[in-house]
Amino acid sequence: MVDARRPKAGIFGSHTEETWVWLGNELFDESGEVIADVRSDVLYVDRERLLIESTPSTMRFRCRATLSGGEVYTMTQSSFSVGELTAVCGPRTYLLKRVSPWRKERAIINNGVEVARLRPMTSGKVEFIVGAADNDALPFVDAVFLSWACVLVDSAVRRPRI
């Protein structure tokens, strides 16, 4: 995996959009570099390890990540369906809402502002469009956790394995 000290991607710099792609258990940036990966329910990102626990039941979706330092991130179903999810990453709260009842594409919203968008494909690949806001609106580790949790709930391939 690429050293986390490299220059940050689009959402951390000049506010230009960038598309990242989850392919299996790896998240690639536009240059094709692996910026995060998942092995044995541990998400490795930016010198951080997040232990992922999820309950993909038919009635209720929950995902919880415990960071190396003990901080907890959660994503839960906000309504009867998984069309609207709520995530809490430390002190930040996000709304992850499907943009249409007929598609699995989601907008990630922080304080009423769309900060990213996810687009699952039937192939199992998930496009993650970032860059709509500054670093305070969507920190890097938050972005990767939110995108992976959406892979678990929305991807055609529910639990990609290596």
C-alpha positions as CSV (number, residue, x, y, z in Angstrom):
1,M,0.0,0.0,0.0
2,V,1.2,3.5,-0.7
3,D,2.7,5.6,2.1
4,A,0.0,7.7,3.7
5,R,2.3,10.7,3.7
6,R,1.8,11.2,0.0
7,P,-0.1,14.3,-1.1
8,K,-3.8,13.9,-0.3
9,A,-6.4,13.2,-2.9
10,G,-8.9,15.7,-4.3
11,I,-11.0,16.3,-1.2
12,F,-7.9,17.4,0.7
13,G,-6.6,19.9,-1.7
14,S,-7.8,22.1,-4.5
15,H,-11.5,20.9,-4.4
16,T,-11.3,19.1,-7.7
17,E,-13.4,15.9,-8.0
18,E,-11.6,12.6,-8.1
19,T,-13.0,9.1,-8.5
20,W,-11.7,6.3,-6.3
21,V,-12.7,2.7,-7.0
22,W,-13.3,-0.2,-4.6
23,L,-12.4,-3.3,-6.5
24,G,-12.7,-6.4,-4.3
25,N,-11.0,-5.5,-1.0
26,E,-8.8,-2.6,-2.3
27,L,-9.5,1.1,-2.8
28,F,-7.7,2.6,-5.7
29,D,-7.2,6.3,-6.4
30,E,-7.3,7.8,-10.0
31,S,-3.6,7.0,-10.5
32,G,-4.2,3.3,-9.8
33,E,-2.5,3.4,-6.4
34,V,-4.0,1.4,-3.5
35,I,-5.0,3.9,-0.8
36,A,-6.8,1.4,1.5
37,D,-7.5,-2.3,1.7
38,V,-9.4,-4.7,3.9
39,R,-8.1,-8.0,5.2
40,S,-9.8,-10.3,7.7
41,D,-12.3,-7.5,8.6
42,V,-9.6,-5.0,9.3
43,L,-9.6,-1.8,7.2
44,Y,-6.1,-0.5,6.6
45,V,-5.9,3.2,5.8
46,D,-3.6,6.1,6.4
47,R,-1.5,4.3,9.1
48,E,-4.7,3.5,10.8
49,R,-6.4,0.1,11.4
50,L,-10.1,-0.1,11.8
51,L,-11.6,-3.3,13.0
52,I,-14.9,-3.7,11.1
53,E,-18.0,-5.4,12.5
54,S,-21.2,-5.5,10.5
55,T,-24.6,-7.1,10.6
56,P,-26.0,-7.4,7.1
57,S,-29.3,-8.8,8.1
58,T,-32.4,-8.6,6.0
59,M,-34.2,-6.4,8.6
60,R,-31.4,-4.0,9.8
61,F,-28.0,-2.9,8.7
62,R,-25.3,-1.9,11.2
63,C,-21.6,-1.4,10.8
64,R,-19.1,-0.5,13.5
65,A,-15.4,0.3,13.2
66,T,-13.0,0.6,16.1
67,L,-9.9,2.6,15.4
68,S,-6.5,1.7,16.7
69,G,-6.8,4.4,19.4
70,G,-10.2,3.2,20.6
71,E,-12.4,5.7,18.8
72,V,-15.6,4.2,17.4
73,Y,-17.2,4.9,14.0
74,T,-20.8,3.6,13.3
75,M,-23.2,3.4,10.4
76,T,-26.8,2.5,11.0
77,Q,-30.0,2.2,9.0
78,S,-32.1,5.4,9.7
79,S,-35.4,4.1,8.3
80,F,-37.3,0.9,7.4
81,S,-35.1,0.4,4.3
82,V,-31.4,1.0,3.7
83,G,-32.2,3.9,1.5
84,E,-31.0,6.3,4.2
85,L,-28.1,5.6,6.5
86,T,-26.7,7.6,9.4
87,A,-23.0,7.5,10.2
88,V,-21.1,8.9,13.2
89,C,-17.4,9.2,12.9
90,G,-16.0,10.7,16.1
91,P,-17.8,14.1,16.5
92,R,-18.9,14.2,12.9
93,T,-22.3,12.9,11.7
94,Y,-23.1,12.1,8.1
95,L,-26.3,11.2,6.2
96,L,-25.9,8.7,3.4
97,K,-28.9,8.9,1.2
98,R,-29.8,7.1,-2.0
99,V,-30.3,9.6,-4.8
100,S,-33.1,7.6,-6.4
101,P,-35.4,4.8,-5.3
102,W,-34.4,2.8,-8.4
103,R,-30.6,3.0,-8.0
104,K,-28.1,2.3,-5.2
105,E,-26.1,5.5,-5.9
106,R,-25.7,7.5,-2.6
107,A,-24.9,11.0,-1.7
108,I,-22.9,11.5,1.5
109,I,-24.0,14.7,3.2
110,N,-22.4,16.5,6.1
111,N,-24.1,19.6,7.6
112,G,-26.4,19.8,4.6
113,V,-23.6,19.8,2.1
114,E,-22.9,16.9,-0.3
115,V,-19.3,15.9,0.3
116,A,-19.1,12.7,-1.8
117,R,-21.1,10.2,-3.9
118,L,-20.9,6.4,-4.2
119,R,-22.0,4.5,-7.3
120,P,-22.1,0.7,-7.0
121,M,-21.9,-1.2,-10.3
122,T,-23.4,-4.5,-11.1
123,S,-19.9,-5.9,-11.6
124,G,-19.2,-5.4,-7.9
125,K,-16.9,-2.4,-8.5
126,V,-17.9,0.7,-6.5
127,E,-17.0,4.2,-7.7
128,F,-16.5,6.8,-5.0
129,I,-16.5,10.4,-6.2
130,V,-14.8,12.7,-3.8
131,G,-13.8,16.3,-3.9
132,A,-17.0,18.3,-3.4
133,A,-15.8,19.9,-0.1
134,D,-12.8,20.6,2.1
135,N,-11.0,18.3,4.5
136,D,-13.0,19.5,7.5
137,A,-16.2,18.3,5.7
138,L,-14.9,14.8,5.0
139,P,-11.6,13.7,6.5
140,F,-9.7,10.9,4.7
141,V,-10.3,8.1,7.2
142,D,-14.0,9.0,7.5
143,A,-14.2,8.9,3.7
144,V,-12.7,5.4,3.5
145,F,-14.8,4.0,6.3
146,L,-18.0,5.4,4.9
147,S,-17.2,4.1,1.4
148,W,-16.4,0.6,2.7
149,A,-19.5,0.4,4.8
150,C,-21.5,1.3,1.7
151,V,-19.8,-1.5,-0.2
152,L,-21.0,-3.9,2.5
153,V,-24.6,-2.7,2.2
154,D,-25.0,-1.8,-1.5
155,S,-22.5,-3.8,-3.6
156,A,-23.7,-6.6,-5.8
157,V,-20.9,-8.6,-4.2
158,R,-21.8,-8.4,-0.5
159,R,-18.5,-9.5,1.0
160,P,-15.6,-9.3,-1.4
161,R,-12.7,-11.5,-0.4
162,I,-9.1,-11.8,-1.6
